[in-house]
């Protein structure tokens, strides 16, 4: 039975947007998001005014938008936690999280709420994500024909994902020490460890840019590489290994699939990306820090999985 405290309407939803030197299109994206929720909380991670416009300008005139400014870049996980705590203090039942470069399509949040309410065991469901389309990629995501409007998934990305407040009461918040990359995946794996479920809603659409995608053909197959900066490769490989150590027994299938992804990333960097040497150096550093359990912004602290359980 659905909890009497679960209200499936947009007046119960708060959006959290994490920003870091957003571009000129952010103001328009903010408007699209604010139309689908009751309130928006922007958590800015140390933007200094060097961006083409100030975030204050984007927020001005939006009565349902609140801005929280961090004096420095505290990382995605910490910024999300700031926003989530604020939303829960304000009494919201749902939190939908966004990156600064994502655009929800019409009624995206409403469709996720409707699907959640229709889910056979809504009290076991903790996260619903949209179907993500990458505008900077020519290949389209496959549409799977199925009687159900959702599909069960291992994880969803941060941007566009709808969280029940019960998720944070049950397993705590995002892990600050991961800083960036795999923050969303870790949270989903942690929920799955407790027997909770994550779904993707098929007719709920999010447009999301990722890196600077280029597409190539290898042996008749279309492959894509994102051209992330060297430092991002450090976090990707470090945090991957930290998660492998934490979930190698309980989420073994995800670990196996992720190892293949990491190998593909290295191959694509060597074949197609610039700054190859710098990226490989950062990957090696990330692997060494991951194996030794180091986390934080620069690997300055040791990763403690117990931290993930603290509400």
N, C-alpha and C positions, 0 to 999 in steps of 0.2 A: 504494500500500500504506500502511496506517495505521502510523504510527510506533510502535515498541515501547514508547515512553515515554508513550503516550496510554492512560490507564486510564479507562474509561467507568463510573465508579461514584462515589457521593456522598462516599466517603471521600477522594476526590481534589479535592473542591470546597470552596472558602472563600468565604463571602459577605462583601461589603463594604457597610456601610450608612453613608451620610453623614447626619448629623443637625444640625439648627439649631433650637433651641427646639421640640422635639417636643411633641405634645399627649399627653393622658392615655391615648389608645389605642395609643401606641407600644409599651408593654410587651406587649400582646397580639399585635401585629404581629411583634414580635421573636420571640416564641415560635413563631409560624407559620413564620418564616424559619429559625430554628435547627433545626427538625425536619427540614429538607430538605438540610442540608449538614453537613460534619464540624466546621467552625469558623465563627464569625462575628466579624468585626472591625468595631467601630463607630468611625467617625472623627467626633468632634463638633467642629463649627466655631464654638467660642466661646460656647456656651450658658452663661448666667451664673447659673442658679439661679432666674430669674424665671419659668420654666415651672412648670406645676402640680405637677410632681414632678421629682426629679433623675434624670438618666440612670443614675447609680450605683445607684439603687433598682431600675431596670429590669434592670440587669445582674446585680445581686446574686442569687446562687444558681444562675446559669447557668454551668456549668463550661466550656462550649465557646464562651463569649463573652468577647472582649477589648475593652477600651475605650482608645482613643487620644484625648486631649483637646487640641485646639489652643487657645491662649490668646486667639485672635481669629479672625474669619471670614476664612479664607484662600481661600474660593471652592470650588465643587464640584470643579473639575479638580484642584486641589492636594490636596484631601481624598481624592479617589479614588486619586491617585498614592501618597499615604501608605499607604493600605490595601493597594493592589496590591503595592507593594514588600514590605510586611510579609508578605503571603500567599506571595509567591514565595520570600522568604527561608525561610519555613517548609516549603517543598517542595511546595506545592500545584500541581497541573496545570491547574486551572480556577478562574476567579474569576467569581462572579455578583454583579452590583452592584444596589443598591436605593436608592431614595429612602425617606425616613422614613415616608411615608404610603401605601406600597404593600403589598398583601397577595397573596402567591402562593397559588394554588389547589393542592389536593392533588397531589403528585407533579409539580409544575411543572418542577423542576430535572431530575428523573429522566427525564421525557419528552423534554426537550431533549437530554440525553445520549444517549438511545436513538436519537433522530432523527439526531443528529450521527454516531453510529457507522454508521448505515445510509446516510448520504449517499454518493453515488458517489465523490466525491473529498474525503474528510474532512480530508486534509492541506492542501487549499486553502481550507477553511472556517475562519474566524477568529472569527466572532461569530454566535450564535443568539439570537434574541429571542422572547418569548412573544407570544401574541395578547392585546392590551391591551383591557380593558373598563373604561369610566369609570362608576362607580356613581352619580355625581352628574349623569348625563346620561341622559335618557329613551330616546334612540335607541340601538339596539344595533349593534355592529359586524357587518358582513356576514360570513357564513360562506360561503366559496367552496368549492364542491364540486369536488374534484380527486382524481385517483388518488394524488398525492404528498402526504405529510403535512407538507410544507414548501412555502414559496414564496420565490423569490429576491427580495430587496428592496435598495433603495439604502442604507437606514440603519435602525437601530432606536433606541428611546429607551434612556437609561441604565438605568432601573429594570427589573429582571428579566432583563437581558441577560447571557448566558453567554459569557465570553471564554476562549479558549485561551491558555496561557502563551506559546505561540509567537507570538501577536499582538504582545506587548510586546517579544519578542526581535527581531521582524521590523521593526516600524515605530516602536518607542518607546512613550512614555506619552502621557497626555492633556496638552493644552497649558495650562499654568497661567495664562497671561496672558489666556485667554478668560474666566476667572473663573467665569461661570455662563452658561447658555444656549448651545446649538449645540456644546457640548463633545462630546457623543455623536455628533452628525452629522459634525463634522469628523473624528473618529477613524475613522468608517466610510468616509468619502470617501477618507481617506488610505490605508486598507487596499485599497479598490477601485483606487486608482491603482497599487498594486503587483500587481494581478491577483488579489487574494484575494476571497472571497465572504462575503456576509452573508445569513442566512435568517431567516424567521419560521416558528416551529413552530405549526401550526394548533391542535393540541389541548392546548397548553401555555398556561394562562390566568393572567393577572395582573390583579388589581383595582387601579386606580390613579386617585387623585383628582388633578385638574389645575385649579388656579385655583378660581374660584367660577363655574362654568359657568351661563350662562342661555341659553335657546333662544328663537328668534324665527322668524317666517315672513316671507320676502320673495319676492314673485312666485311663490308656490306652493312655495317651497323652504324647508327647515328649515335655519337657520344657527345657529351657536353662538359665543358670545364668552366669554372666560375671566376678564375683569375683573382681570388682573394689575396689580400696583402700578406706578406710573410708572417706577420705577428698572428694573423688569424689561423694560419696553419699550425703555429705553436699551440694555440688553445684547442684546436680540433683534435690534434693527436694526443696532447696531454690529457685532456678531459675524457677522450675515448678510453684511454688505458685506465684512468681512475675508475670509470664505470665498469670496465671489464673486470677489474679486481673486485668491485662491490657486488656485481650481478652475475658472475661467471657460473654460479650454480643455479640460481633461481630464474635467470633470463638467458639461458645458454644459447637459444636460437638467435636472439637479437645480437649477442656477442659474435656469433659466427658470421652473421650477415654484415655486421659492422666492420669486421676485419677485412672482408672482401672489398668493402667500400674504401677503406683506407689504402689498400693496395692499388685500387683503381685511381685514387687521387694522386698518388705518387707517380704512377705511369703517365697520367694526363699532364701533370706538371712538367715532367721531363720531355714530353713530346711537343706540347703546345704553348706553355706559359712562359712569360718573361720572368726575370729575377729568379731563375731556377736555383742558382747556388744559394741565394739568401733564403729561399723557401725551404730548401733541403736542410740547411743549417738549423732553421727554426723547427722543422719537423724532428730532427735528431734531438734537439734540446727538449722538445715536447715529449718525445718518447722517454728520454732519460728522466725527466721530472715526473712523468706519469708512473714509470716503474718504481720510482723512489717515493711516490706518494706525496709529491709537492704540488701545492695549489696556490690560490691567490692571484693577484694581478701579475706578479713576476715570479711566481713559484717560491715566494718568501715564507709561506706557512705550510704546514703539513695537513693534508686532507683527512678529515675525520668524519666518517659516514654518520656517526652518532648525531652530528650537527643537523643532519637532514630531518631528524625526528623531533626536533625542538619546535614547538608551536610558538 
